[in-house]
Every structure is written in C-alpha cells, then in structure tokens.
Amino acid sequence: MATSTPTKWWSKDTVAVITGANQGIGYEIARQLAQNGLTVVATARSEERGKAAVEALRKELGTEDQELVAFHLLDVTSDESVAALAQWLRQTFGGVDILVNNAAISRAETEEKIFDTNYYGVKRVTKAILPLLRPSPAGARVINVTSDLGVLKRLSNKYRDEWKDRDQITEDQIDHFIQQYLGELKDGTWKSGGWQDMIRDYSNTKVALNAYTSVLAREVRPETEKVYVNCFNPGFTKTNLNDYQGLSTLQANTLQEAAMTGIWLALHPVGGPHGKYLEQKNWGIAEW
Ligand SMILES: NC(=O)c1ccc[n+]([C@@H]2O[C@H](COP(=O)([O-])OP(=O)(O)OC[C@H]3O[C@@H](n4cnc5c(N)ncnc54)[C@H](OP(=O)(O)O)[C@@H]3O)[C@@H](O)[C@H]2O)c1
C-alpha cells in the first residue's frame, strides 16, 4: 500500500465528523483533518469540553470560521443526541464525507455502559449518518477506531474460529456475543469462557466493533454505495483512556503517530482498502 502523500481529492467542502473529539486521539484527528483543509465537525458529549477544544483548534489553525471547525454536542449513548446531530448535519452541510467513530471509554459504573458506548454507540451514530454520506467520486469513508486488544486471536472460545470467516458475521451474532459475555460475567463463569481478559470489558467491545466493521463493509461498498469502511488500531498512546499511564515495556505513540493511519484512511485516493483492520503507523492491513 502506498505511503506517500495522497493525491488531494478533498476541499473545504469535504465534511468530516469525529466523535469524542474534545481530547486525545479524536482531537488529534480533528486537528490534522482541519489542517489539511477539510471542514471538521468536532463532536463531544460535554458542551463545555467540546467548545473549549474547538476554540483551541481554531486558535491553533488561526481561523475564526465557525463552520470550518464546527462544534456539535454528541453523546453516542443517546438516540436523541445522535438524531439531533444528524438533523443538524443535514441542515448545515447537506451531507457528510467522512465519519470517524472514535469515542470510547475503558471504565464505567457498569459493563453495559462500556458496550453501549464503544459498540452500540458506534452503530447508533453510523446508522444515523449513513444516509447522509455523499457518494462523491473519491468515496465517503467510515473509520472505526479500534484496538489490537480486540483481535480474534486473543479469544479462546468459539468466536475465534467462527468469525475468521468475516463474511459470515451478522449483527445478531454480535448481539449474542455481547449477551453471552455479559451473562457469564453476571453468573461468574466468564473466566472459563475464553474471553479476552486483558482490560476485559473494553477489549471485548473492540472484538464486537471489529466484527461490526465487517458487517457494515458488506452492507455498503465502494463499488455501489461509494463508501469505504475500515477500522484501525492507533496503538498504545498515553491518554485519558488509560490515565496517561502505560507499562514500562510498552513504547507509547505520540498523538500524531496514533492518528496517522486514521488520517491516511480519511484522505487516501480512490481505491483504498475496504472492510479491513489496519495496524498503526505502517498502513498495514493486519489479521483481526
Ligand atoms: N489510548 C490508547 O492507547 C488507545 C489504544 C488503542 C485504541 N484506542 C482508541 O482510540 C480512541 C480514542 O481514545 P483516546 O485514547 O483518545 O481516549 P480519550 O482521550 O479518553 O478520548 C475518548 C473520547 O471519547 C469521548 N467519549 C466517551 N464517551 C462518550 C460518549 N458517550 N459520547 C461521546 N463521546 C464520548 C470522551 O469524552 P470525554 O472527554 O467527555 O470523556 C473523549 O473525548 C478510542 O476508540 C480508543 O478505544 C486508544
């Protein structure tokens, strides 16, 4: 895969929406896309944090343009919030070219909340924005920010084999995967269930997200709907998600490095990957 600067197909009329853009990797993706001259809609679940982030972005880019770097409230766990964003996007821009599903959490009061954010949140936002994706010659893009903690080889239950054939995965199966995992957590049998147990709940949400990326990539295609769907792993990066902490053995990425593959997926010329999982930094399609 080419790693050189992509042929520029976008302009300020190209609209990119990023979830969870008020800090961390989402903020960095918003920053780099805005720097490349796209119109960026940075969304956040907190009006205060979101507006402050967008102010900082505008200041850094030296623009006062409210539309070039726009803010909109978005809580990915709320149907109403997602619907309000979709309606505003339709009215304000008429459509969307790039959706980056970045928002995620690693801990919450319940396991359900983590799935509701990291998996159902992505589905909620994607389903609302899909009808707004513009069939441009370069193709619209859906980019899911995932983690290598969600690759199948980390499981040792039936999903490890069954989901290897990614064309067979369905949304019902993913729901079943989640229900089975949550059920085993509740009845205390999860330890022998073959689940990913490192950062347990978070990692299993990313298994589900990867599976959904495959499902979505069958539903919409570059050839017909003119949409590319992929996910990528930004790699370990010290952010709020991990309390800015890491293992001493693990080399942390800078935010720029973490965002790199996402930016490449957003801006690659016509004919890039579709329905794939890409690893950080090397634009490499990896096994998931
Ligand atoms: N950091 C890593 O090492 C690493 C590694 C692999 C993958 N990733 C992935 O990278 C992505 C970004 O994570 P990060 O490390 O940049 O973490 P982060 O700094 O904690 O950023 C996460 C963002 O998601 C937002 N968010 C959480 N719940 C939300 C909700 N219900 N609705 C809308 N936004 C919500 C957060 O908002 P608040 O500020 O309001 O909390 C924040 O803006 C995630 O998908 C994560 O899984 C990270």
The ligand as an ORCA input file, in Angstrom:
! r2SCAN-3c Opt
* xyz 0 1
  N      -5.034      5.456     24.048
  C      -4.719      4.249     23.602
  O      -3.698      3.645     23.981
  C      -5.601      3.571     22.606
  C      -5.175      2.353     22.042
  C      -5.981      1.705     21.131
  C      -7.180      2.273     20.760
  N      -7.591      3.459     21.309
  C      -8.872      4.015     20.868
  O      -8.702      5.347     20.476
  C      -9.935      6.052     20.610
  C      -9.697      7.357     21.334
  O      -9.270      7.079     22.650
  P      -8.270      8.018     23.448
  O      -7.147      7.179     23.866
  O      -8.018      9.259     22.702
  O      -9.143      8.282     24.771
  P      -9.680      9.622     25.450
  O      -8.638     10.667     25.452
  O     -10.290      9.195     26.733
  O     -10.818     10.095     24.436
  C     -12.034      9.428     24.349
  C     -13.060     10.405     23.831
  O     -14.338      9.735     23.760
  C     -15.297     10.583     24.376
  N     -16.469      9.865     24.841
  C     -16.563      8.942     25.816
  N     -17.856      8.571     25.991
  C     -18.576      9.279     25.086
  C     -19.946      9.354     24.774
  N     -20.870      8.641     25.433
  N     -20.340     10.176     23.769
  C     -19.435     10.921     23.105
  N     -18.125     10.922     23.376
  C     -17.705     10.105     24.359
  C     -14.534     11.231     25.510
  O     -15.257     12.345     26.012
  P     -14.945     12.962     27.481
  O     -13.742     13.822     27.346
  O     -16.199     13.720     27.774
  O     -14.725     11.803     28.412
  C     -13.273     11.602     24.775
  O     -13.444     12.755     24.010
  C     -10.873      5.103     21.342
  O     -11.729      4.465     20.415
  C      -9.936      4.088     21.949
  O     -10.553      2.840     22.172
  C      -6.824      4.113     22.212
*
